[in-house]
Amino acid sequence: PYYRKFKEKFGIVGQEINNAFIAWGKLKHAPHIYQETGMGSLITDLMRRASHTDLALINHPAVRGGVSGIINLDDTRLLFPFGNFVVIKKLSGKTLKKLLSRNLLFNRRFLQFSGGVVCYEQREKPETVQISINGKPLEENKIYKVAIIDYLAKGAKGKEPLLKRGRNYPTSLYINQLFLEECNASHLLLSVPRRIYQKGEKRALPPVSRIYFRAVSVSY
């Protein structure tokens, strides 16, 4: 239903939606798809870089799939339909450990992230999980600057109380704008490294897809 509505409204011109595109209706009935995606990793990379933070987090459904081929401005609304912007928060290492370790459940609260790596031997044994932030072991008592989206900063309708706590520092960085600027700057987006992996596993993620952005005008 989600895909059909947007196709009817905007049309799909000069673009191919790749196999990573998951309609929201299917998302609710397919918990196994809650895992890292190239597009989710790319967007959090852009959020972290633009906000100059230690880490960036975004909830899985905020990025609706991936694209390949030539896309236009309207097509980006398929990817980011909610108009989310970046909010900076200061979170303890203890809180981040809870959030990132929870990703090993691969459930509906999965968070895409950038700036950290989660390595584990056995998902069922928390003591085997090793987390690093920017190449250094996570320190539970340290305060980190974290970029999240406004939806998470509000608590995600009760699903993320840990991210609702504390002061919010809103920015003027919209994730669709960050994506468009990256497309205009590089025109070609390649693969990104995996952030969650089992010890001894290769870290390569499938390519985000080659994206050529073409827009007559960019306005917000």
N, C-alpha and C positions, 0 to 999 in steps of 0.2 A: 504493500500500500504506500509506504513512504517513497520508494523509488518511482512508482507510477505517478504519484501526485506531482513530484518535481519534474518528471519527464514531460508531463502535460503542461506544466506552467512555463518551464524554461526551454524545453527541447534539448536534444543531445546532438549538437552540431560540431563536426570536426573532432569528436573525442570518442574514446573507447573506455568504458568502465571495466577495469580489470577484475579478476576473480576475487580480489580482496574486498570488493564492495558487498556489504551485508546490510540488507534492509532491516529497519528496527523491528519489524514484525518477526523476522527470523531470529534476530538477536536474542529475543526473550526466550526462545525455545532451543537455543543452541549454546549452552554454557561453555562448550569446549573452545569456542572461538575467542574467548577472553584471554588473549595473549598478546605478545609484542607484535607490532606491525611496522613495516618500514615507514609508512606515512606518520604514524603516531610518534615514532622516534624522531623523525625529521622535524615535526612541529615543535616538540619539546626542546630539540636542539636550538631551533630558532628563538623560542621563548627565552631560554637561558642566556643565549648570546646577546639578545637585544636588551634584556633587563639586568645584565651583569650580575647574575646570581650564582650561587653554588649548585643549585639543583632546580629542575623544572618538573612539574607534575601536571597531568591532564587526565580526566576520566575517559575511559575507553569510548563511550558512545559520542563524545564531543567531536570526534573525527570520523566522518561517515564514509569510510572506504578509501579507495585510491583511484588514480587516473593514469592514462597513458595517451600519447598522441598530442594533437593540438587541442588546447582548451581555450575557452574565452572567459570573460569576467563572470557571466552568469553561472558557468559551470562550477565555480568555486563555492557557490551557495549550496551545491550538493554536498560538498565536503564539510563546510562549516555553516550549518543552517541557523545557528543560535546567536551569532554576533558576539561571541565571547571575547573578553579582553583580559589582559594580564593583571594580576594582583600580586604584590610582593608581601610575603609574610616572613617572620623570624620564628623558626621552629628548632626545638632541641634535637640533638642526635637521637635521644631516646624515642621521641615521637616519630622521627623518620625511620628508625629501625622497625617500629611497629607497622608503619605504612608499607614499607618496601618488603618486609618479610611476609606480609599478608598476601602479596602478589603471587606467592608460590601456591596459593589455593586456586589460582586461575578462575576466579568466580566473577560475578557481576560487579564487584567493587575493584576490579583490576585497574591499576593506574599506569599509564604510559609515563616514562620518565627519562630525564637526561641529566648527566653529571655524575651518575653513580653506576656501580656495578654490583650485582647480586650473584654470588657464586655459591653453589650448594653441592653437597654430596648426596643427601637424601632429603627430598622435600618434606617427608614426615618427621624429620629430626631437626628442630630449630638450632640445636647446638652445632650442626654442621654448616650453618649458613654464615658466609663471610660477606660483609658489605663494605664497600669503599666509596668515598666521595672525592671526586677529582684526583683519583690515584692514591689517596691516603685512607687508612682504616677509619671507619666512622667512629667518632667520639661521642658517647652518649651525653656527656655534660656540655658539649660545645653547642653554640647557637649558630645555625646556618641560615643564610638568606635563600628563600625558596620562591620561585615563580609558579603561581597556579592561576587558574582561570576564575572569573568572578563566581561562577556556579559553585565551585568547590569552596570558595571563600565564604559563601553563605551557608555552607553545611550540606550542600547537595540534597536538599529536602530531607534532612535527618540522617542521611547515609554516611556522612563524613563529619562527625562531631569534633574530631581531632583537628580538622582544618578550619573549623569555625571559630575556635578559640583564639584569643589574642587580637592584636590590632591588625587591620588591613591597610595596605598602602597601594591604592589603585593607581594604574598607569593609563596612558593613552595608547597602549600597544594592543591592537586587535589582531587575533591570530590569522584571520583571512588576509589582512594587510601584510603581515609578516611573510606569509606564503607568497603573495603576489610580488612583493619586493624581491624575494629570493628567486622566483621564476624570471623576473625581468633582469636580474643581475647575472644569473648563471645560465639560464635557459636549459640546463641539463642537470638533473638530479640523479645521483647514483646511489649505490647501496650504503647502508649505515650499519655500524657494529651492534651486535646483540648486547643487551644490558643484563639479561637474566640467563644464566647458563649453568649446566651441571659441570662439575669438575672434569676436565679432560675433553669436553665437548667443543666443537668449533663454534666460533662466535659470529660467523657470517650470517646476515639476514638476507632474505630475498630483496632484490632491488626495489626501491620505491617506485620505479618506472621512469622511463625517460619522458620528461614533460617539457613541451614547448608552449610557452604562454603567449597568446596573441590577444590583445585588447585594443579596441579603438580608443577608449578612454577609461581612466580609472577614477571612480568617484565613490564617496562613502556618505 
